[in-house]
């Protein structure tokens, strides 16, 4: 569980206020002018105490700003460790991801994403923890840690999802004991008992075949040429947390990722964002505008969408937003497919008769 503690006040930080206070008391007690009742003396005394008060206010303001900067640096460092930057190339795919937090104070969010190249293919997770801020970041860390191990260990995507489900349950039990040490279990009315996470697991095989398991998360968009369509319209499973997983967890077959096509995974904060008139942000339209004239690299696509989202909301969106883009840069011509095979297993050209 991730916790960030505020730094306790130091003796050095208390020296200046004490000096200001001592100067004010010394003036009032020891200065003859402070003992007079004339108008001029009162004005001078008021000016002295006003200067002392202003100095104390500015000192307190600077101290609070310094503590806020330190807290933000710690939060940024924690989030950078949890949400590691994706490599630009991943198993033959061009990759890019970014997250925008709605919590300006903590600058951390409840969205999670990761993509790893495994012997089973490129496996991707995108999720959204209920709420945002530091409490949600602990849940994000627990789930991503489990995924990074299970993605390599488990040959079946359903078993990866079960590992995530167990990790979430274990994390919530530990959090409940921390928040409710007397009972050892979460109070039914406590926030811990109401936690849930939407999760999308995606697997991209070597030939571009797509398999997915979806627990209450929006389906990604498939960009092929200038066309932007949902990957599938299948009904998702319930989110992780409140309900047990079904006994049968067969991955959903979602076709193939064509060469040059892109997948855009996102959290619901992207499509729930509204403008001043209450209109929702249209992510498909923003994606279509970005690729209307020519293919766009994943990083450029992210910048375009986030700029359109910022313009639509007039600044920071009301909810966390995460986007992850994967573009198939692998050629599937025979020469490209055979490049990784041993020489003995490659198809041999016909000999002239």
Secondary structure, DSSP 8 states (H G I E B T S, - for coil): ----------HHHHHHHHHHHHHHHHHHHH-GGGG--SHHHHHHHHHHHHHHHHHHHHHHHHHHHHHHHHHHHHHHHHHHHHS----SEETTEEEEEEEE-S-TTT---SEEEEEEEETTEEEEEEEEESS-SHHHHHHHHHHHHHHHHHHHH-SSHHHHHHHHHHHHHHHHHHHHHHH-TTTSS--TTSGGGG--EEEEEEEE-TT-EEEEEEES----EEEETTEEEES-----B--BTTB---S----EEEEE--TT-EEEEE-THHHH-B-TT--B--HHHHHHHHTSSS---HHHHHHHHHHHHHHHHTSS-SS-EEEEEEEE----SHHHHHTTS-GGGS-------
